[in-house]
Amino acid sequence: GAARAELETRLEEAHETEAATGQELRGVLKYISMLHQECDWLLKYFDARKEARSSEIESLKNAKAVLKGADYSLFQRAATSAAQHFLSSRQS
């Protein structure tokens, strides 16, 4: 009687635990599959991404070099002219 009821209760709990564990396992396997796909993509396009980064770095270095050698006197003259115009309009 009581022992059998206890065993049936424990068996039902074990089935519920097994179902929950199976569901958790399926979630983990799905996550692992997603990570695997992401890693495959990263490996497949690594060289292209590396080349694009290198190209971008080179372009930034070139732009920096151009800006270092740029003639800012044109900008300075325009700013000075605007400032002089502003000051002369305030004095009038």
C-alpha positions as CSV (number, residue, x, y, z in Angstrom):
1,G,0.0,0.0,0.0
2,A,2.0,2.9,1.3
3,A,5.3,1.7,-0.1
4,R,3.8,1.3,-3.5
5,A,2.3,4.8,-3.4
6,E,5.6,6.2,-2.4
7,L,7.4,4.4,-5.3
8,E,4.7,5.6,-7.8
9,T,5.2,9.2,-6.5
10,R,9.0,8.9,-6.9
11,L,8.6,7.4,-10.3
12,E,6.3,10.3,-11.4
13,E,8.9,12.8,-10.1
14,A,11.6,11.0,-12.0
15,H,9.6,11.2,-15.2
16,E,9.0,14.9,-14.7
17,T,12.7,15.5,-14.0
18,E,13.6,13.5,-17.1
19,A,11.3,15.6,-19.2
20,A,12.6,18.9,-17.8
21,T,16.2,17.7,-18.3
22,G,15.5,16.6,-21.9
23,Q,14.0,20.0,-22.6
24,E,17.1,21.8,-21.1
25,L,19.3,19.5,-23.1
26,R,17.5,20.4,-26.4
27,G,18.0,24.1,-25.5
28,V,21.7,23.6,-24.9
29,L,22.1,21.6,-28.2
30,K,20.3,24.3,-30.1
31,Y,22.6,26.9,-28.6
32,I,25.7,24.8,-29.4
33,S,24.5,24.5,-33.0
34,M,24.0,28.3,-33.2
35,L,27.6,28.8,-31.9
36,H,28.9,26.3,-34.4
37,Q,27.3,28.1,-37.3
38,E,28.6,31.5,-36.0
39,C,32.1,30.0,-35.7
40,D,31.9,28.5,-39.2
41,W,30.9,31.9,-40.6
42,L,33.8,33.7,-38.8
43,L,36.3,31.1,-40.1
44,K,34.9,31.3,-43.6
45,Y,35.1,35.1,-43.9
46,F,38.1,35.7,-41.6
47,D,40.6,36.4,-44.4
48,A,38.2,38.8,-46.2
49,R,37.4,40.6,-43.0
50,K,41.2,40.8,-42.1
51,E,41.9,42.2,-45.6
52,A,39.1,44.8,-45.3
53,R,40.4,45.9,-41.9
54,S,43.9,46.2,-43.3
55,S,42.7,48.2,-46.2
56,E,40.7,50.5,-43.9
57,I,43.7,51.1,-41.7
58,E,45.8,51.9,-44.7
59,S,43.2,54.3,-46.0
60,L,43.1,56.0,-42.6
61,K,46.8,56.3,-42.5
62,N,46.8,57.9,-46.0
63,A,44.1,60.3,-45.0
64,K,46.0,61.2,-41.9
65,A,49.1,61.9,-44.0
66,V,47.2,64.0,-46.4
67,L,45.7,66.0,-43.5
68,K,49.1,66.5,-41.9
69,G,50.4,68.0,-45.1
70,A,47.2,70.0,-45.9
71,D,47.4,73.7,-46.3
72,Y,45.2,75.1,-43.6
73,S,46.0,78.7,-44.6
74,L,42.8,78.8,-46.7
75,F,40.7,77.9,-43.7
76,Q,42.5,80.4,-41.6
77,R,42.0,83.2,-44.1
78,A,38.3,82.4,-44.3
79,A,37.9,82.4,-40.6
80,T,39.9,85.6,-40.2
81,S,37.7,87.3,-42.9
82,A,34.5,86.1,-41.2
83,A,35.8,87.4,-37.8
84,Q,36.7,90.8,-39.3
85,H,33.3,91.1,-40.9
86,F,31.6,90.2,-37.7
87,L,33.7,92.7,-35.7
88,S,33.2,95.5,-38.3
89,S,29.4,94.9,-38.3
90,R,29.3,95.2,-34.5
91,Q,31.2,98.5,-34.5
92,S,28.8,100.1,-36.9
